[in-house]
Amino acid sequence: MLFGVGLLLTLGNELAYSQAISEDQVKAAYLYNFAKFVEWPQETFPDATAPIHLCVLNDATIGSELNQIVKDKHILGRSIVVVPIQTGEQGRSCQILFINSAQNWQIEHILKGLQGASVLTVGEATGFVEQGGIVNFVIQDDQVHFQVNHKAATQSRLRMSARLLSVAKRVIE
């Protein structure tokens, strides 16, 4: 699986390029890097040092890749904790929630359950951003890209960096 090297470098990717990189590794790197370019409301965290919860819904492979990437990393003084979850309702306590395409049958239900919460939802199913998800991975020309529903991010009280928006394949306002 090829990927946009320039895009990942723009986002501060820290993967080793000496080996073939899988699609899951690229997605995991993006998930980590999204946390660098999103601001959550202050009340999202109990205090200034509370960790960023990067949750993965029923996807051990992405969870494993994320754990390797975030090990000993901090963003703005916060550690990053990968949290495997089994239900969409558990996602309300997350800052970022990854929903893989196997969950396509329940995306509408998950997104509805997250209304009012400041959770950056990231999916990989066709139509995810049109359904109200915030970021969606898309494969184009054997590369992983992403789309952003900026309107949904704003409704979730998330501030996305202009730098992040500028490298998105598509932005819904």
C-alpha positions as CSV (number, residue, x, y, z in Angstrom):
1,M,0.0,0.0,0.0
2,L,1.4,3.3,-1.0
3,F,0.7,6.5,0.8
4,G,1.2,10.3,0.4
5,V,4.7,10.7,1.8
6,G,4.6,14.4,1.5
7,L,1.3,14.6,3.3
8,L,2.5,12.4,6.2
9,L,5.6,14.4,6.5
10,T,3.6,17.6,6.5
11,L,1.7,16.2,9.5
12,G,4.9,15.3,11.3
13,N,4.8,11.5,10.7
14,E,7.2,9.6,12.7
15,L,7.1,6.2,11.0
16,A,10.3,4.6,9.8
17,Y,10.5,4.6,6.0
18,S,13.1,1.9,5.7
19,Q,10.4,-0.8,5.5
20,A,7.1,-1.3,3.6
21,I,4.4,0.5,5.5
22,S,0.9,-1.0,5.6
23,E,-2.4,0.8,5.2
24,D,-3.1,0.3,8.9
25,Q,0.2,1.8,9.9
26,V,-0.5,4.9,7.7
27,K,-4.0,5.2,9.3
28,A,-2.6,4.9,12.8
29,A,0.0,7.6,12.0
30,Y,-2.7,9.9,10.8
31,L,-4.8,9.2,13.9
32,Y,-1.9,10.2,16.1
33,N,-1.1,13.3,14.0
34,F,-4.7,14.4,14.0
35,A,-4.4,15.0,17.7
36,K,-1.6,17.6,17.0
37,F,-3.9,19.6,14.8
38,V,-7.2,19.7,16.7
39,E,-8.1,21.7,19.8
40,W,-10.7,20.4,22.2
41,P,-12.8,22.6,24.6
42,Q,-11.0,23.0,27.9
43,E,-13.8,21.2,29.8
44,T,-13.1,18.1,27.7
45,F,-10.2,17.3,30.1
46,P,-10.4,17.1,33.9
47,D,-7.1,18.9,34.2
48,A,-4.1,20.3,32.2
49,T,-2.2,17.0,32.3
50,A,-5.0,14.6,31.6
51,P,-4.2,12.2,28.7
52,I,-5.7,12.3,25.2
53,H,-7.8,9.2,24.8
54,L,-7.5,7.8,21.4
55,C,-10.2,5.2,21.2
56,V,-10.5,2.3,18.7
57,L,-13.9,0.6,18.3
58,N,-13.5,-3.1,17.8
59,D,-10.2,-3.0,15.8
60,A,-7.2,-4.7,17.5
61,T,-5.0,-4.2,14.5
62,I,-5.2,-0.4,14.4
63,G,-5.1,-0.4,18.2
64,S,-1.8,-2.3,18.1
65,E,-0.3,0.0,15.5
66,L,-1.4,3.0,17.5
67,N,0.2,1.7,20.7
68,Q,3.5,1.4,18.9
69,I,3.3,4.9,17.5
70,V,2.2,6.8,20.7
71,K,4.5,5.0,23.1
72,D,6.3,7.6,25.2
73,K,4.8,10.5,23.1
74,H,3.2,13.6,24.4
75,I,1.1,16.4,22.8
76,L,1.1,19.7,24.5
77,G,2.1,18.0,27.8
78,R,-0.5,15.3,27.5
79,S,0.3,11.7,27.1
80,I,-1.7,9.7,24.6
81,V,-3.6,6.6,25.7
82,V,-5.0,4.1,23.2
83,V,-8.3,2.8,24.5
84,P,-10.0,-0.2,22.9
85,I,-13.8,0.1,23.2
86,Q,-16.6,-2.3,22.3
87,T,-19.6,0.1,21.9
88,G,-20.2,3.4,20.4
89,E,-21.5,4.7,23.7
90,Q,-18.1,4.3,25.3
91,G,-16.8,6.8,22.7
92,R,-18.2,9.8,24.6
93,S,-15.1,9.6,26.9
94,C,-12.7,9.8,24.0
95,Q,-11.1,12.7,22.3
96,I,-10.6,10.7,19.1
97,L,-12.7,7.7,18.1
98,F,-11.7,5.5,15.2
99,I,-14.6,3.6,13.6
100,N,-13.6,1.0,11.0
101,S,-15.7,0.0,8.0
102,A,-16.8,-3.2,9.7
103,Q,-19.0,-1.0,11.9
104,N,-20.7,0.5,8.9
105,W,-24.0,-1.0,9.9
106,Q,-24.1,1.1,13.1
107,I,-22.4,4.4,12.1
108,E,-25.6,6.4,12.2
109,H,-26.4,5.1,15.7
110,I,-22.8,5.8,16.9
111,L,-22.8,9.3,15.6
112,K,-26.2,10.1,17.0
113,G,-25.0,8.8,20.4
114,L,-22.0,11.2,20.3
115,Q,-24.0,14.3,19.6
116,G,-23.1,17.1,22.1
117,A,-19.7,15.4,22.8
118,S,-16.4,16.9,21.6
119,V,-15.1,13.7,20.0
120,L,-13.2,13.7,16.8
121,T,-14.8,10.8,14.9
122,V,-12.6,9.2,12.3
123,G,-14.0,6.5,9.9
124,E,-13.2,4.7,6.8
125,A,-16.6,3.8,5.4
126,T,-18.0,5.3,2.2
127,G,-20.2,8.3,3.1
128,F,-18.9,8.7,6.6
129,V,-18.5,12.5,6.4
130,E,-21.8,12.8,4.7
131,Q,-23.5,11.0,7.7
132,G,-21.9,13.5,10.1
133,G,-18.5,11.9,10.8
134,I,-15.7,14.4,11.1
135,V,-12.8,12.7,9.3
136,N,-12.9,9.9,6.8
137,F,-10.0,7.9,5.3
138,V,-10.3,7.3,1.6
139,I,-8.0,5.3,-0.7
140,Q,-7.2,6.9,-4.0
141,D,-4.5,5.8,-6.4
142,D,-3.3,3.3,-3.8
143,Q,-2.7,6.1,-1.3
144,V,-4.5,6.9,2.0
145,H,-6.0,10.3,2.0
146,F,-8.7,11.9,4.2
147,Q,-11.8,14.0,4.0
148,V,-13.0,16.4,6.6
149,N,-16.5,17.5,7.6
150,H,-15.5,20.9,9.1
151,K,-19.2,21.7,9.8
152,A,-19.5,18.6,12.0
153,A,-16.2,19.4,13.7
154,T,-17.5,22.9,14.5
155,Q,-20.8,21.5,15.8
156,S,-18.7,19.2,18.2
157,R,-16.8,22.3,19.4
158,L,-13.5,21.1,17.9
159,R,-11.1,23.6,16.3
160,M,-9.2,22.1,13.4
161,S,-6.0,23.7,12.3
162,A,-6.0,25.4,8.9
163,R,-2.8,23.3,8.2
164,L,-4.8,20.1,8.6
165,L,-7.7,21.3,6.5
166,S,-5.3,22.4,3.7
167,V,-4.0,18.8,3.2
168,A,-7.5,17.2,3.3
169,K,-8.6,15.7,0.0
170,R,-12.0,17.3,0.5
171,V,-13.5,19.6,3.1
172,I,-17.2,20.0,3.8
173,E,-18.0,23.4,5.2
